Amino acid sequence: MTHPPVAARGRRRTLALIVLALSATVALTGCAGLANLPGLAWLGGSSDAGEPLALPEAPEGTIAGFGAQKPNWTPCEGGMVCADVYAPLDWEDPAGETVTLRLVKHEATGSQRLGTLFVNPGGPGASGVDYVKNNFGYAVRPELQRAYDVIGWDPRGVGASTPVQCLDAAGMDEYLFGQDKAAGLERGSDAWIDAALANEAEFGAACAAASGDLIAHVSTASTVQDLDMLRAIVGDAKLNYLGFSYGTYIGARYADAFPKNVGRLVLDGAMDPSAGMGEVVRAQTMGFEQALRAYATDCLQRRGCPLTGSVDAAMGQIGQLLDRVDANPLQGSDGRTLTVNTALTAIITPLYSKDMWGYLDELFTTLATDDADVALSLADFYYDREGGKYLSNSTEAFTAINCLDYPSAATLDRAAMRENATALAAAAPTIGRFQGYGDVGCSAWPVQGAETREPVTGAGAAPILVVGTTGDPATPYQWAESLAEQLESGVLITYVGEGHTATTSSDCVADTVVEYFINGAVPTSDPRCS
């Protein structure tokens, strides 16, 4: 398969879970902006924050009052309708300040309407509004379009809802593509960690200055409360929900918080709610290392592969390219710097689907000649950057939400970080040595994370389908197994294949999901789709 240069392709919204590269560390937990990369379902921030819509009458400052809002639905793209609604800034103080949430709705086309189906594409930082607007026909089967009103929403802090804000485009370029403050320092040394902390502290301070109290109130726990409010607003006694990747974490926490309100939930590309940051980084790093080996195996069998020799030799060549960039960052034709973290972002981006492996051919061919432009173009897709502008706030929202969702220590344990980094490098020899020290990012965040990563039970909830793909590099299959086991009513649906999420790539999985949403049919055993 041949591909035109990445920079020459037009922009199109499609589906993906990706990782966030910090200036000196890589934290692997969520989704962010990606565009025009076939084979994925896109999970980015909102590309069009748009003008505020007419809000409903301000609700009384009670939980019931917020759930009684009557949205002013306004026609928007594709024959859909959009609305803004209020939510409390702090759900423990519903009479206090408010934020707004943007919704988009595709109304059911059939006569036998079953209710509302809420869809979340992942993240954190992904726009459900963009996802439904731009991927509706791809992500929602016709049977569900006829039976359900389908609603996507931008979670608090994201896109066209009240957004987390940090830096202007020039500031984001400096943060993501500027010269690494830790460059030239020994990775993992005190000086290197101090430089990384200083960089993250500057970014966090900018976010606090621009966003104010919002950054303390964008956790998943708050989004779960918002989702139950939205269920009440549309008048459904039970929540029907389709969540992908990080969206499965929202759904799992919802089932735990509101088990009696669970209707039909499908969680595809499942996260393990009990996994801490270190476990997530390790599992995803190993997943992407294995996906990279699968690419190398395939590449070596094709004409024009930029790698040579055995699979181990090919992985070594990729590692050497990363070492070169680490030692001597490259300059793009636009003056931006390609650091090893950005190079890793460019490598990881096409690993979500076998259909995208041709991008890696192009990437490794150009890196071998010290050409940074293809790598920077892939990173631009990753960060939802086009023409020097950021079309979403996905990076800022990703950081703000994750740093609340994972407990953070007041003081970094540097010895433990070094031990974990050594283990990570041994487990994933090609990319693992660049993936350590993920605790640095959130330790410098101005609001300390207080959420606990506890198992869920959803005690008393109706059956919940948990979908896992055996070759998923971003949400490893064992996470789906774990989540299905944790949930008292969890039912595991396995897709034996490659790529991230399965509902949109496997007819077998999609048919199972449709039967569940339409008729409430729950498989008596795992269908093991392939």
C-alpha positions in Angstrom: 0.0 0.0 0.0 1.4 3.4 -0.9 0.4 6.7 0.7 0.9 10.3 -0.4 2.9 12.5 1.9 1.0 13.0 5.2 1.0 16.7 4.9 -0.7 16.6 1.5 -3.8 14.8 2.7 -7.1 16.5 3.5 -8.5 16.5 7.0 -11.3 14.1 7.9 -12.6 13.1 11.3 -12.2 9.4 12.0 -11.8 7.2 15.6 -8.7 6.6 17.9 -7.3 6.2 21.4 -3.9 7.8 21.8 -1.3 8.7 24.4 -0.2 12.1 25.6 3.5 12.9 25.3 4.6 15.3 28.0 7.7 17.3 27.5 10.0 14.8 29.1 7.7 11.9 30.0 5.0 9.9 28.3 1.8 9.2 30.3 -0.3 6.5 28.6 -3.9 6.7 29.5 -6.2 8.3 27.1 -7.3 9.7 23.8 -6.7 12.9 22.0 -7.1 14.6 18.6 -6.3 12.6 15.5 -7.4 13.2 11.9 -7.5 11.7 8.4 -6.0 8.4 9.6 -8.1 5.6 8.1 -8.9 2.6 10.2 -9.6 4.5 13.4 -12.6 6.1 15.0 -11.6 9.6 15.9 -11.5 10.7 19.5 -10.4 14.3 19.7 -11.5 17.5 21.3 -14.1 19.7 19.6 -12.8 21.2 16.4 -15.5 23.9 16.6 -16.2 25.3 20.0 -18.7 27.5 18.2 -20.9 30.3 19.6 -22.8 29.7 22.9 -26.3 28.4 22.3 -29.4 29.6 24.0 -29.4 28.1 27.5 -32.5 26.9 29.2 -33.9 28.7 32.2 -31.3 28.7 35.0 -32.1 25.7 37.2 -32.7 25.9 40.9 -29.5 25.0 42.7 -30.4 21.4 43.5 -29.6 18.1 41.8 -33.3 17.6 40.9 -33.4 21.2 39.5 -30.5 20.5 37.1 -32.1 17.3 36.0 -35.3 19.2 35.2 -33.8 21.5 32.6 -35.5 21.8 29.2 -32.8 22.2 26.5 -33.4 24.7 23.7 -32.5 22.4 20.8 -31.2 24.3 17.8 -30.7 22.9 14.3 -27.0 22.2 13.5 -25.0 20.1 11.0 -26.3 17.1 9.3 -29.9 17.6 10.2 -29.1 17.2 13.9 -29.9 19.5 16.8 -27.6 21.0 19.4 -28.1 22.5 22.8 -26.2 23.8 25.8 -27.3 23.0 29.4 -26.1 23.9 32.8 -24.2 21.8 35.3 -22.9 22.7 38.7 -19.2 23.5 38.8 -19.0 21.5 42.0 -21.6 18.8 42.5 -21.1 19.0 46.2 -22.3 22.6 46.0 -25.1 22.6 43.3 -26.2 26.1 44.4 -22.8 27.5 43.6 -21.2 28.4 40.2 -22.1 26.6 37.0 -20.5 25.3 33.8 -22.2 24.5 30.5 -22.2 21.3 28.5 -22.7 21.1 24.7 -24.9 18.3 23.3 -25.7 17.1 19.8 -28.7 14.9 19.1 -29.7 12.8 16.1 -33.3 12.0 16.5 -34.6 8.5 16.1 -35.8 7.9 12.5 -38.1 4.9 13.3 -41.6 4.8 14.8 -40.7 2.4 17.6 -38.4 4.7 19.7 -36.7 3.0 22.6 -35.2 6.1 24.3 -31.9 7.9 24.2 -28.5 6.3 23.5 -25.6 8.4 24.9 -22.3 8.0 23.1 -18.8 8.8 24.4 -15.7 8.3 22.1 -13.1 8.4 24.8 -10.2 10.6 25.8 -10.1 12.1 28.3 -10.4 15.2 26.2 -12.5 13.8 23.3 -15.4 15.6 21.9 -18.6 13.5 21.8 -20.2 16.3 19.8 -17.7 16.1 17.0 -17.8 12.3 17.1 -21.5 12.1 16.6 -21.6 14.9 14.0 -18.8 13.5 11.9 -18.9 9.7 12.5 -22.6 9.0 13.1 -23.1 6.7 10.1 -19.9 4.9 10.8 -20.3 4.5 14.6 -24.0 3.9 15.0 -25.6 1.1 13.1 -28.8 1.8 11.1 -30.9 -0.3 13.5 -29.9 1.9 16.4 -30.4 5.1 14.4 -34.0 4.1 13.9 -34.7 3.0 17.5 -32.8 5.7 19.6 -32.2 9.4 19.8 -28.4 9.4 19.8 -26.7 12.1 21.9 -23.0 13.0 22.0 -21.7 15.5 24.5 -18.5 17.3 25.2 -17.7 16.4 28.8 -16.9 19.3 31.2 -13.5 20.8 30.4 -13.7 19.7 26.7 -14.4 21.6 23.5 -17.6 23.4 23.2 -18.5 22.8 26.9 -16.8 25.0 29.4 -13.3 24.3 28.3 -10.0 23.9 30.1 -7.7 26.6 28.6 -3.9 26.9 29.0 -1.8 28.5 26.3 -2.3 30.1 22.9 -1.1 28.3 19.8 2.5 29.7 20.0 2.6 28.6 23.7 1.4 25.1 22.8 4.0 24.8 20.1 6.7 25.7 22.5 5.4 23.3 25.1 5.0 20.4 22.7 7.6 21.1 20.0 10.1 23.4 21.6 13.6 22.5 22.7 13.3 20.0 25.6 14.5 21.6 28.8 15.9 18.2 29.8 17.9 17.9 26.6 21.5 16.9 27.2 20.8 15.7 30.7 21.0 12.0 31.7 17.5 10.5 31.5 16.3 9.8 35.0 19.0 11.9 36.8 17.9 14.4 39.4 18.8 17.3 37.1 16.7 15.7 34.3 13.7 15.1 36.6 14.0 18.7 37.9 14.0 20.1 34.4 10.9 18.0 33.5 9.2 19.1 36.7 9.9 22.8 35.9 8.5 22.4 32.4 5.3 20.8 33.6 4.9 23.3 36.5 5.0 26.1 33.9 2.3 24.5 31.9 0.2 23.8 34.9 0.5 27.3 36.1 -0.7 28.6 32.7 -3.7 26.3 32.9 -4.6 27.5 36.4 -4.3 31.1 35.4 -6.4 30.7 32.3 -9.0 28.2 33.6 -9.4 29.1 37.3 -11.4 26.8 39.5 -12.5 24.7 36.6 -9.4 22.6 36.7 -10.3 21.3 40.1 -13.7 20.1 38.9 -13.2 18.1 35.7 -12.6 14.6 37.1 -14.5 11.6 35.8 -16.5 11.5 39.0 -17.9 14.9 38.1 -18.6 13.7 34.5 -20.5 10.7 35.9 -22.7 13.1 37.8 -23.2 15.1 34.6 -24.2 12.0 32.7 -26.9 11.1 35.2 -28.2 14.7 35.0 -28.3 14.3 31.2 -30.3 11.0 31.6 -32.8 12.9 33.7 -33.0 15.8 31.3 -34.0 13.6 28.4 -36.6 11.9 30.6 -35.1 8.4 30.6 -35.5 6.3 33.7 -32.5 4.2 32.7 -29.2 5.1 31.0 -28.4 3.6 27.6 -24.8 4.2 26.8 -22.1 3.2 24.3 -18.6 4.1 25.5 -15.2 3.6 23.8 -11.8 3.4 25.5 -11.8 6.1 28.3 -15.5 6.2 27.7 -15.6 2.7 29.3 -14.2 4.2 32.4 -17.0 6.8 32.5 -19.5 3.9 32.0 -18.0 1.7 34.6 -17.9 4.4 37.2 -21.5 5.3 36.3 -22.6 1.7 36.9 -20.9 1.8 40.3 -22.4 5.2 41.3 -25.9 4.7 39.9 -26.4 0.9 39.4 -30.2 1.2 39.6 -30.2 3.7 36.7 -28.3 1.3 34.4 -30.3 0.4 31.3 -28.1 -1.0 28.5 -24.4 -0.2 28.6 -21.7 -1.3 26.1 -18.1 -0.6 27.1 -15.8 -1.2 24.1 -12.0 -1.0 24.4 -12.3 -1.4 28.2 -10.1 0.3 30.7 -9.5 -1.4 34.1 -10.8 1.0 36.7 -8.5 -0.5 39.4 -5.3 0.1 37.4 -3.0 2.8 38.7 -0.9 5.1 36.5 2.2 2.8 36.7 0.1 -0.2 35.7 -1.5 1.6 32.8 1.9 2.9 31.5 3.4 -0.6 31.6 0.5 -2.3 30.0 0.2 0.2 27.2 3.9 0.4 26.6 4.0 -3.4 26.2 1.0 -3.3 24.0 2.5 -0.8 21.6 5.8 -2.6 21.6 4.0 -5.8 20.5 2.0 -3.9 17.9 5.3 -2.4 16.6 6.7 -6.0 16.3 3.6 -7.0 14.4 4.1 -4.1 12.0 7.8 -5.1 11.6 6.8 -8.7 10.8 4.4 -7.5 8.1 6.7 -4.9 6.7 9.6 -7.3 6.2 7.4 -9.4 3.9 6.5 -6.4 1.7 8.4 -4.8 -1.2 9.8 -1.4 -0.3 9.9 -2.0 3.5 12.3 0.5 5.1 13.5 -2.2 7.6 15.7 -5.2 6.9 16.8 -8.5 8.3 14.9 -10.4 11.1 12.1 -8.9 13.2 14.6 -8.4 16.1 17.0 -6.6 13.7 14.2 -4.4 12.4 13.1 -3.5 16.0 16.8 -2.7 16.6 16.8 -0.3 13.6 13.7 1.5 14.9 15.4 1.8 18.3 18.5 3.2 16.6 16.4 5.9 14.9 14.9 6.8 18.3 18.4 7.0 19.8 19.6 9.3 17.1 16.7 11.7 17.6 17.2 11.5 21.3 20.8 12.5 21.0 20.3 15.0 18.3 16.7 16.3 17.9 15.8 17.2 14.3 14.4 20.4 12.9 11.4 20.5 10.7 11.1 22.7 7.7 8.8 25.0 9.7 11.5 25.4 12.5 9.8 23.1 15.0 11.9 20.6 17.0 11.4 16.9 16.7 12.3 15.4 20.1 12.3 11.7 20.9 8.9 12.2 22.6 7.4 13.6 19.5 9.0 10.9 17.4 7.3 8.3 19.7 4.0 10.1 19.3 4.5 9.8 15.5 5.2 6.1 15.8 2.4 5.2 18.1 -0.3 7.1 16.1 -0.5 4.6 13.2 -0.3 1.5 15.5 -4.0 1.6 16.2 -5.0 -0.2 13.0 -3.2 -2.5 10.5 -4.8 -0.3 7.8 -2.5 2.5 8.9 0.9 0.7 8.9 1.8 2.3 5.6 2.3 5.5 7.4 5.1 3.9 9.4 6.8 2.9 6.2 6.8 6.6 5.2 7.9 7.7 8.7 10.9 5.4 9.0 12.0 6.1 5.5 12.1 9.9 6.2 13.6 9.6 9.7 16.5 7.6 8.2 17.4 10.7 6.2 17.0 13.1 9.2 13.8 14.5 7.6 11.5 15.5 10.5 8.4 16.6 8.5 6.4 13.4 8.2 6.9 12.8 12.0 5.8 16.3 12.8 2.8 15.9 10.5 1.7 12.7 12.3 2.2 14.5 15.6 0.0 17.3 14.3 -2.8 14.8 13.7 -2.2 13.5 17.2 -2.5 16.9 18.8 -5.3 18.1 16.4 -3.0 20.8 15.0 -3.5 22.3 11.5 -1.9 25.3 9.9 -0.2 26.3 13.1 -3.6 26.3 15.0 -5.0 23.8 17.5 -8.5 22.8 16.5 -9.3 21.5 19.9 -8.2 21.7 23.6 -7.8 17.9 23.7 -4.2 18.1 25.1 -5.1 20.5 27.9 -8.3 18.6 28.8 -6.5 15.3 28.8 -3.9 16.5 31.3 -6.4 18.2 33.6 -8.8 15.2 33.7 -6.1 12.6 34.1 -4.3 14.6 36.9 -7.5 14.6 38.9 -8.4 10.9 38.1 -5.1 9.4 39.4 -3.9 9.9 43.0 -0.8 11.9 43.0 1.9 11.9 45.7 3.0 15.1 47.4 6.6 14.1 46.9 8.0 12.1 44.1 9.7 8.8 45.0 12.6 9.2 42.6 14.2 5.8 43.5 10.9 4.0 42.8 10.5 5.8 39.5 14.0 4.8 38.4 13.3 1.2 39.4 10.1 1.2 37.4 11.8 2.8 34.4 14.4 0.1 34.4 11.7 -2.6 34.5 9.8 -0.8 31.7 12.8 -0.7 29.5 13.4 -4.4 30.0 9.7 -5.3 29.2 9.6 -3.2 26.0 13.2 -2.7 24.8 12.4 -0.5 21.8 10.1 2.1 23.2 10.0 1.3 26.9 13.3 3.2 27.8 11.6 6.5 26.7 8.3 5.8 28.5 9.3 6.0 32.2 8.9 8.7 34.8 5.2 9.3 34.0 4.6 10.5 37.6 6.4 13.7 36.8 3.6 15.2 34.7 0.8 15.2 37.3 3.1 15.8 40.3 3.7 19.3 39.0 0.0 19.9 38.3 -1.5 22.7 40.5 -4.4 20.5 41.7 -3.5 17.2 43.3 -5.5 14.1 42.2 -7.6 12.6 45.0 -9.5 9.9 43.1 -8.8 6.3 44.1 -8.4 3.6 41.4 -10.7 1.1 43.1 -12.4 -1.9 41.4 -16.1 -1.4 40.5 -19.0 -3.8 41.2 -22.1 -2.1 39.8 -24.0 -4.1 42.3 -27.6 -4.5 41.2 -27.1 -3.2 37.7 -28.6 -4.8 34.6 -26.3 -6.8 32.4 -23.4 -4.7 30.9 -21.5 -5.8 27.8 -17.7 -5.4 28.0 -15.9 -5.6 24.7 -12.2 -6.5 24.4 -9.9 -7.0 21.4 -7.1 -9.5 21.8 -4.6 -7.4 19.9 -5.6 -4.0 21.2 -2.4 -2.1 22.0 -4.0 0.9 23.7 -6.5 -0.9 26.0 -5.0 -4.4 26.4 -7.4 -7.3 26.4 -6.7 -8.2 30.0 -8.3 -4.9 31.0 -11.6 -6.1 29.4 -11.3 -9.4 31.2 -10.7 -7.6 34.5 -13.6 -5.1 34.1 -16.1 -7.9 33.1 -15.0 -9.8 36.2 -15.3 -6.8 38.5 -18.8 -5.9 37.4 -21.3 -8.2 39.0 -23.4 -8.1 35.8 -20.5 -7.8 33.4 -20.6 -9.9 30.2 -17.4 -10.3 28.2 -17.5 -10.1 24.4 -14.1 -10.9 22.8 -12.9 -9.9 19.4 -10.0 -12.0 18.3 -8.1 -9.5 16.1 -5.9 -6.4 15.9 -6.7 -2.8 16.6 -8.3 -0.6 19.1 -12.0 -1.2 19.8 -14.2 -3.7 17.9 -17.8 -2.4 17.6 -17.0 -0.6 14.4 -14.6 -3.2 12.9 -16.3 -6.5 13.6 -19.7 -7.4 12.2 -20.0 -10.2 14.8 -19.4 -7.7 17.7 -21.7 -5.1 16.1 -24.5 -7.6 15.6 -24.2 -8.7 19.3 -24.3 -5.0 20.3 -27.3 -4.3 18.2 -29.3 -7.3 19.5 -28.5 -6.1 23.0 -29.5 -2.5 22.5 -32.7 -3.4 20.5 -33.9 -6.5 22.3 -32.0 -6.7 25.5 -30.4 -10.0 24.3 -27.4 -11.0 26.4 -25.1 -13.7 25.0 -25.2 -16.9 27.2 -21.4 -17.2 26.5 -18.6 -15.2 25.0 -19.1 -15.4 21.2 -15.3 -15.0 20.6 -15.8 -13.0 17.4 -13.0 -13.1 14.8 
